[in-house]
Structure formats: structure tokens, C-alpha cells
């Protein structure tokens, strides 16, 4: 797929109200001669701290980057100038993007951002700091950020991203202006895939439907037939659960596949980080090694393990999310929904058959079991144990009604 040039706002599909709000802020920023007003002050269009919230895939970080580009662009976000291109690619010197591959954002990460925020812009009118997954900040990290939000530098704008405002520390939340994104309609997601990436209309519609408003997921599915086939195998899992053994075997397969995927993403990166650290510590030269070498290597290994754990959890969570669409479709039919509302429309005949053999109460129980499994895995329960328990529950709860 070849990406086509668009205005920075065009990627925010289904977010017309949000685009209008951010454009007003951009226009206001162009007329500001001095420092920014603080969040919530007198209904001003522009402020120093923003909180982008919305369901997964709604485009929180996309909105933040588009806003950053528009603030720095002379034309308010044309999408084609050097400023827009460098902001959207993450290469602009006045836009810093913080994302973590770990389970949390540490205090040292935020302190570095606060130090950056205190600097004057290099080339543009604003210094923009974007913090993705702001809900993952530790208590100490939030405390470190709070002072910068309370006493903001005059030409700095903070943009925090989180699934829900309640996921962010209340002291941080109260000093930001929330921008709440919504799940974009399937038709608009499909239209974006066709316009910007040249995806065939039928593939775009299928990808948008099964991605359930997650634009990044829809793009990935549209680009990779193997990924679409792998997703269908997940949806087919319930039909394979006929005995306790099949449940346990499937759980082991899912857990091992997730672990292998995490290792594939991290093995080369881990090795490179280890080599870079050893070089920095002087391992490649003769002489005594620093006393802190062992501690530094141990710290790196801990970070790498945490990253691998997060990636494995993310892979398993994706399996559970896709699996939930099967039971959601059953429930849709069981409560009188239209067939056009089914997510897995390609297997609608099987959906109807399974829906007629079970009850709405059973489908709800299965959805609740999946949600509980996601919670316990997030709470650090061993993924294999959680999956084994879940699949056994789904087999028993999804048995044909008497």
C-alpha cells in the first residue's frame, strides 16, 4: 500500500467536533503574543496542557501529533510542508514524543521531559511534549510532571494520551483540558483505507468491520492477508473446544505463540542494547570495569524482561479481544439484532447456528469470563493459567442449551 498526502486533520476520521475544537485552538495560538493560559481558564481556546482520551484505536496519539503539526505549521496543518512532515514522522526538534515499551513510565523519564519542556523552541513558536500512555505513569512520575503543569513554561504545550480520564492521576487530570475522541464509524474507517492507502473497497470494508473502530488495527489487517487469516483462526477457536484436553492444548498454543511473537520483536533489540551498554561501560577496552557495571546490566535486563512481558500480554489481549467478537455476535442475534450488525459477517451462517444452540445468558457469561481473564492477566497472573481457566469456562458456558 502506498500512503498518499493528506491534510493533518484528515486522519482524524469521525472526529469532526474534535477537529473543530483543535482548529480553534490553533487559530487562537497564532494570535498569542505571550505565554499560554492555564487549563480551564475563562473558556480560552488555547491552553498549556491537553488530555486526549478515547477507546483503543480512536486516534489519541494521531490527534496529538496532528495538533502539534498544526500549531507549528504556518498554514495550520497543511500536511505537505517540511514542518508537518517532520512532526508527523517524529523528527521535529520542537516536538518530543514519549512512549514506553515497559509496563510503566518512570520518574526519570518524566524528569527528562520536564527538563526539555523548560527549553525555548528551536525553530517554531511552541515546544510540544506528547506523552503516550499517560495512564502508565508511576506516582513519582506524576508528581514530577505536576510542577511543570502548575508552573508551565510560556511557550510549551503538554499533550497527554490515555484511554480514559479516570485512568490519569486526578492532580494531573485537573490541570489539563480533555479532548474526548469517539470510535469512528466503519464506513469512514474503510474510506480512509481506500483514500490514503489504496486498499480495495471490499478488503477495506472487511478490515474496518472486524477492527471495530481501531484504525491502526484496520490498517494492519488490510495490508496483510496472513494477519486476516490468523484472526479468523482465533474466531474459530470455540468450535475446537470439545474436551478438557483441547482447551488446555489451545491455551498452551496461544501462550507460546504470544511469547514467540514477543521474543521475535525483542531478541535483536535486546542484543543491541546489551552491546551498546557494554561499550559505554568500557567492556570493549582493556582495564578494570566500573563497579556499577553489574548493577547497570542487571537494570537493563529487568527493563528488557518487563518489555517482553508487556508485548506478550498485548499479544494475548489481542487474542481475547478478537475471541470476544464471536460471543458478541452470538448475543447480537440472540437479542434480535440485524445480521448486518454482526462483526464476523463472513461466517454469519455459523454465527446463527451457534446462536440458536445457546442462550443470551450463556453468551453474556462468556463475555464476562473473557473480561475477567483480561483483568487477571493485567494483574500479573500467569497468562497460561489464566488462559487455561478461561477456555475451560468458555467450553462449559458455551455448551448448547438444553
C-alpha positions as CSV (number, residue, x, y, z in Angstrom):
1,X,0.0,0.0,0.0
2,X,1.3,3.5,-0.8
3,X,0.5,6.3,1.6
4,X,-1.0,9.4,0.0
5,X,-0.6,13.0,1.1
6,X,-3.4,14.4,3.2
7,X,-4.0,17.4,5.4
8,X,-3.0,16.5,9.0
9,X,-6.7,16.6,10.1
10,X,-7.8,14.1,7.5
11,X,-6.5,11.2,9.6
12,X,-9.0,12.0,12.4
13,X,-11.9,10.3,10.8
14,X,-15.3,10.6,12.6
15,X,-13.9,13.3,14.9
16,X,-15.4,16.4,13.3
17,X,-16.2,18.1,16.7
18,X,-12.7,17.5,17.9
19,X,-11.1,18.8,14.8
20,X,-13.1,22.0,15.0
21,X,-12.1,22.4,18.7
22,X,-8.4,21.9,17.9
23,X,-8.5,24.2,14.9
24,X,-10.0,27.0,17.1
25,X,-7.1,26.4,19.5
26,X,-4.6,26.7,16.6
27,X,-6.1,29.9,15.4
28,X,-6.0,31.3,18.9
29,X,-2.4,30.3,19.3
30,X,-1.4,32.2,16.2
31,X,-2.6,35.5,17.9
32,X,-0.9,34.9,21.2
33,X,2.0,37.2,21.9
34,X,2.9,35.9,25.3
35,X,2.5,32.8,27.4
36,X,-0.3,30.3,27.4
37,X,-3.3,30.4,29.8
38,X,-3.7,27.6,32.1
39,X,-6.3,24.8,31.5
40,X,-9.9,25.7,32.3
41,X,-9.2,29.4,32.4
42,X,-12.1,31.6,31.2
43,X,-13.0,29.3,28.3
44,X,-9.9,30.2,26.3
45,X,-9.5,28.3,23.1
46,X,-5.8,27.6,23.7
47,X,-4.2,26.3,26.9
48,X,-0.9,24.7,28.0
49,X,-2.0,21.2,28.8
50,X,-4.3,18.8,26.9
51,X,-5.5,15.3,27.7
52,X,-6.6,13.2,24.7
53,X,-8.8,10.3,25.7
54,X,-10.8,7.7,23.8
55,X,-11.2,4.0,23.2
56,X,-8.3,2.0,21.7
57,X,-7.7,2.8,18.0
58,X,-9.7,6.0,18.1
59,X,-6.6,8.0,17.3
60,X,-5.4,9.7,20.5
61,X,-1.8,9.9,19.5
62,X,-2.8,10.7,15.9
63,X,-4.8,13.7,17.2
64,X,-2.0,14.9,19.4
65,X,0.5,14.8,16.5
66,X,-1.9,16.5,14.1
67,X,-2.5,19.2,16.7
68,X,1.3,19.6,17.2
69,X,1.8,19.9,13.5
70,X,-1.0,22.4,13.1
71,X,0.5,24.6,16.0
72,X,3.9,24.7,14.3
73,X,2.7,24.9,10.7
74,X,2.3,28.4,9.1
75,X,-0.8,27.2,7.4
76,X,-2.4,25.4,10.4
77,X,-1.6,21.9,9.4
78,X,-1.4,21.7,5.6
79,X,0.2,18.2,5.8
80,X,2.7,18.8,3.0
81,X,5.2,21.3,4.3
82,X,8.5,20.3,5.9
83,X,7.2,21.2,9.4
84,X,4.1,19.0,9.1
85,X,6.1,16.1,7.7
86,X,8.8,16.2,10.4
87,X,6.2,16.5,13.2
88,X,4.2,13.6,11.9
89,X,7.3,11.5,11.4
90,X,8.6,12.3,14.9
91,X,11.6,14.1,13.7
92,X,10.8,17.7,14.5
93,X,13.2,19.3,17.1
94,X,10.4,21.1,18.9
95,X,8.1,18.0,19.3
96,X,9.1,15.4,21.8
97,X,7.2,12.1,21.9
98,X,7.3,9.9,25.0
99,X,6.2,6.3,24.6
100,X,7.2,3.4,26.7
101,X,7.8,-0.3,25.9
102,X,7.8,-1.0,29.6
103,X,4.9,-1.6,32.0
104,X,5.1,1.9,33.3
105,X,6.5,5.4,32.7
106,X,9.2,6.0,35.3
107,X,10.0,9.2,37.2
108,X,13.4,9.6,35.3
109,X,11.5,9.6,32.0
110,X,9.2,12.4,33.1
111,X,12.1,14.4,34.7
112,X,13.8,14.4,31.3
113,X,10.6,15.6,29.6
114,X,10.2,18.4,32.2
115,X,13.8,19.5,31.5
116,X,13.0,19.5,27.8
117,X,9.8,21.5,28.4
118,X,11.7,24.2,30.1
119,X,13.7,25.0,27.0
120,X,12.7,27.5,24.4
121,X,11.6,26.2,21.0
122,X,14.4,25.7,18.5
123,X,12.7,26.7,15.2
124,X,8.9,27.1,15.8
125,X,6.6,29.0,18.1
126,X,6.0,26.2,20.5
127,X,7.7,23.4,22.4
128,X,5.3,20.4,22.3
129,X,5.7,17.4,24.6
130,X,3.4,14.4,23.8
131,X,3.1,11.6,26.4
132,X,1.5,8.5,25.0
133,X,0.1,6.0,27.6
134,X,0.0,8.7,30.3
135,X,-2.1,6.4,32.3
136,X,1.0,4.3,32.9
137,X,2.9,7.0,34.9
138,X,4.0,5.9,38.3
139,X,3.1,8.0,41.4
140,X,6.5,9.6,41.4
141,X,6.4,10.3,37.7
142,X,3.1,12.1,38.1
143,X,4.5,14.2,40.9
144,X,7.4,15.2,38.7
145,X,5.1,16.3,35.9
146,X,2.7,18.1,38.3
147,X,5.1,21.0,38.9
148,X,5.6,21.7,35.2
149,X,1.8,21.7,34.7
150,X,1.3,24.1,37.7
151,X,4.0,26.5,36.6
152,X,4.1,25.9,32.8
153,X,6.9,27.4,30.7
154,X,5.3,30.2,28.5
155,X,5.9,28.5,25.1
156,X,5.4,24.8,26.0
157,X,2.3,22.7,25.3
158,X,1.8,19.3,27.0
159,X,-0.3,16.7,25.3
160,X,-1.1,13.6,27.3
161,X,-2.9,10.5,25.9
162,X,-4.9,7.9,27.8
163,X,-7.9,5.6,27.3
164,X,-10.0,7.4,29.9
165,X,-9.6,10.5,32.0
166,X,-10.2,8.4,35.2
167,X,-7.0,6.4,34.3
168,X,-4.9,9.5,34.9
169,X,-3.9,10.9,38.3
170,X,-6.6,13.4,39.4
171,X,-3.9,16.0,40.1
172,X,-2.7,15.8,36.5
173,X,-6.2,15.5,35.1
174,X,-7.4,18.6,36.8
175,X,-4.7,20.7,35.2
176,X,-5.5,19.6,31.6
177,X,-8.2,20.2,29.1
178,X,-9.8,16.9,28.0
179,X,-10.3,16.1,24.3
180,X,-12.5,13.0,24.2
181,X,-12.4,11.1,20.9
182,X,-15.0,8.6,19.8
183,X,-14.9,5.3,17.9
184,X,-15.0,6.2,14.2
185,X,-17.8,4.6,12.0
186,X,-16.8,1.6,10.0
187,X,-17.6,3.3,6.7
188,X,-15.3,6.2,7.5
189,X,-12.5,3.9,8.5
190,X,-12.9,2.0,5.3
191,X,-13.0,5.2,3.3
192,X,-9.7,6.3,4.9
193,X,-8.1,2.9,3.9
194,X,-9.2,3.4,0.3
195,X,-8.3,7.0,0.0
196,X,-5.0,7.1,1.8
197,X,-3.6,3.6,1.3
198,X,-5.3,2.4,-1.9
199,X,-6.9,-0.6,-0.3
200,X,-9.6,-2.4,-2.4
201,X,-13.0,-1.5,-1.2
202,X,-14.1,-5.0,-0.2
203,X,-10.9,-5.6,1.8
204,X,-11.2,-2.1,3.4
205,X,-14.8,-2.8,4.5
206,X,-13.9,-6.2,6.0
207,X,-10.9,-4.8,7.8
208,X,-12.8,-1.8,9.2
209,X,-15.7,-4.1,10.4
210,X,-13.5,-6.6,12.3
211,X,-11.2,-3.9,13.7
212,X,-14.2,-2.3,15.5
213,X,-13.1,1.2,15.1
214,X,-9.4,0.6,15.8
215,X,-7.8,2.5,12.8
216,X,-4.3,1.1,13.3
217,X,-5.7,-2.5,13.5
218,X,-7.8,-1.9,10.4
219,X,-4.7,-0.7,8.5
220,X,-2.7,-3.7,9.6
221,X,-5.4,-6.2,8.6
222,X,-5.9,-4.5,5.3
223,X,-2.2,-4.7,4.5
224,X,-1.7,-8.4,5.5
225,X,-3.8,-11.3,4.3
226,X,-1.9,-13.6,6.7
227,X,-3.0,-11.4,9.6
228,X,-6.6,-11.6,8.5
229,X,-6.3,-15.4,8.3
230,X,-4.7,-15.6,11.8
231,X,-7.6,-13.5,13.2
232,X,-10.1,-15.9,11.7
233,X,-8.4,-18.8,13.4
234,X,-8.9,-17.1,16.7
235,X,-12.6,-16.6,16.0
236,X,-12.8,-20.3,15.1
237,X,-11.4,-21.5,18.5
238,X,-14.7,-22.1,20.3
239,X,-15.6,-24.8,17.8
240,X,-12.4,-26.7,18.7
241,X,-13.2,-26.9,22.4
242,X,-14.7,-30.3,22.8
243,X,-12.7,-31.8,25.7
244,X,-10.6,-30.5,28.6
245,X,-7.5,-31.6,26.7
246,X,-8.4,-29.4,23.7
247,X,-8.9,-26.4,26.0
248,X,-5.5,-26.9,27.7
249,X,-3.8,-27.5,24.4
250,X,-5.2,-24.4,22.8
251,X,-4.3,-22.3,25.9
252,X,-0.7,-23.6,25.6
253,X,-0.6,-22.7,21.9
254,X,-1.9,-19.2,22.4
255,X,0.6,-18.5,25.3
256,X,3.6,-19.9,23.4
257,X,2.7,-18.0,20.2
258,X,2.4,-14.8,22.2
259,X,5.8,-15.5,23.8
260,X,7.4,-16.3,20.5
261,X,6.0,-13.1,19.0
262,X,7.4,-11.1,21.9
263,X,10.8,-12.7,21.5
264,X,10.8,-12.0,17.8
265,X,10.3,-8.3,18.5
266,X,12.8,-8.1,21.3
267,X,15.7,-10.5,20.6
268,X,17.7,-8.3,18.2
269,X,16.8,-5.2,20.2
270,X,17.9,-6.7,23.5
271,X,21.2,-7.8,22.0
272,X,21.9,-4.3,20.5
273,X,21.0,-2.6,23.8
274,X,23.4,-5.0,25.7
275,X,26.2,-4.3,23.2
276,X,25.7,-0.5,23.5
277,X,25.7,-0.7,27.3
278,X,28.8,-2.8,27.4
279,X,30.6,-0.4,25.1
280,X,29.5,2.5,27.2
281,X,30.8,0.8,30.3
282,X,34.2,0.1,28.7
283,X,33.9,-3.7,28.2
284,X,35.5,-3.3,24.8
285,X,38.7,-1.8,26.2
286,X,41.3,-3.2,28.5
287,X,41.4,-2.5,32.2
288,X,39.1,-2.7,35.2
289,X,35.4,-2.5,34.7
290,X,33.3,0.1,36.6
291,X,31.9,-1.0,39.9
292,X,28.4,-0.1,38.7
293,X,28.7,-2.4,35.6
294,X,26.9,-5.4,37.2
295,X,24.1,-3.1,38.5
296,X,23.7,-1.4,35.1
297,X,23.5,-4.7,33.3
298,X,21.0,-6.1,35.8
299,X,18.9,-3.0,35.4
300,X,18.9,-3.3,31.7
301,X,17.9,-7.0,31.9
302,X,15.0,-6.1,34.2
303,X,13.8,-3.5,31.7
304,X,14.1,-5.9,28.8
305,X,12.1,-8.6,30.7
306,X,9.4,-6.0,31.5
307,X,9.2,-5.1,27.8
308,X,8.9,-8.7,26.7
309,X,6.2,-9.3,29.3
310,X,4.2,-6.3,28.1
311,X,4.5,-7.4,24.5
312,X,3.3,-11.0,25.4
313,X,0.4,-9.5,27.4
314,X,-0.5,-7.3,24.5
315,X,-0.5,-10.3,22.1
316,X,-2.7,-12.3,24.4
317,X,-5.0,-9.4,25.0
318,X,-5.5,-9.1,21.2
319,X,-6.5,-12.8,21.0
320,X,-9.0,-12.3,23.8
321,X,-10.4,-9.2,22.1
322,X,-10.9,-11.0,18.8
323,X,-12.4,-14.0,20.6
324,X,-14.9,-11.7,22.3
325,X,-16.3,-10.7,18.9
326,X,-17.6,-14.3,18.4
327,X,-19.7,-14.2,21.6
328,X,-20.7,-10.6,20.9
329,X,-22.1,-11.8,17.5
330,X,-24.0,-14.6,19.1
331,X,-25.5,-12.2,21.6
332,X,-26.4,-9.8,18.8
333,X,-28.5,-12.5,17.1
334,X,-30.0,-13.8,20.3
335,X,-31.4,-10.4,21.3
336,X,-32.9,-9.8,17.9
337,X,-30.1,-7.8,16.2
338,X,-29.8,-7.5,12.5
339,X,-27.3,-9.7,10.6
340,X,-25.7,-6.5,9.2
341,X,-24.6,-5.8,12.8
342,X,-22.5,-8.9,13.0
343,X,-18.8,-8.3,13.2
344,X,-17.8,-11.7,11.7
345,X,-20.1,-11.4,8.8
346,X,-18.0,-13.9,6.7
347,X,-19.1,-16.7,9.0
348,X,-22.7,-15.5,9.6
349,X,-24.2,-19.0,8.9
350,X,-22.1,-20.4,11.8
351,X,-23.0,-17.5,14.0
352,X,-26.7,-18.1,13.5
353,X,-26.3,-21.8,14.1
354,X,-24.3,-21.3,17.4
355,X,-26.7,-18.5,18.5
356,X,-29.7,-20.9,18.1
357,X,-28.0,-23.6,20.1
358,X,-27.2,-21.4,23.1
359,X,-28.8,-18.6,25.1
360,X,-28.2,-14.9,25.6
361,X,-27.3,-15.6,29.2
362,X,-24.6,-18.0,28.1
363,X,-23.2,-15.5,25.7
364,X,-23.1,-12.8,28.4
365,X,-21.4,-15.2,30.8
366,X,-18.7,-16.0,28.2
367,X,-18.1,-12.3,27.5
368,X,-17.8,-11.7,31.3
369,X,-15.3,-14.6,31.6
370,X,-13.1,-13.0,28.8
371,X,-13.2,-9.7,30.6
372,X,-12.2,-11.3,33.9
373,X,-9.3,-13.1,32.2
374,X,-8.1,-9.8,30.7
375,X,-8.2,-8.3,34.2
376,X,-6.3,-11.1,35.9
377,X,-3.6,-11.2,33.3
378,X,-3.2,-7.4,33.6
379,X,-2.9,-8.0,37.4
380,X,0.1,-10.2,36.7
381,X,-1.5,-13.7,36.9
382,X,0.5,-16.2,34.7
383,X,-1.0,-16.0,31.2
384,X,-1.1,-19.7,30.7
385,X,-3.0,-20.4,33.9
386,X,-5.5,-17.6,33.0
387,X,-6.0,-18.9,29.5
388,X,-6.5,-22.5,30.7
389,X,-9.1,-21.4,33.2
390,X,-10.8,-19.2,30.6
391,X,-11.0,-21.7,27.8
392,X,-12.5,-24.4,30.1
393,X,-15.1,-21.9,31.3
394,X,-16.0,-20.9,27.7
395,X,-16.4,-24.5,26.7
396,X,-18.7,-25.2,29.6
397,X,-20.7,-21.9,29.5
398,X,-21.0,-22.0,25.7
399,X,-22.4,-25.6,25.6
400,X,-25.6,-26.0,23.6
401,X,-28.7,-25.0,25.6
402,X,-31.0,-27.8,26.7
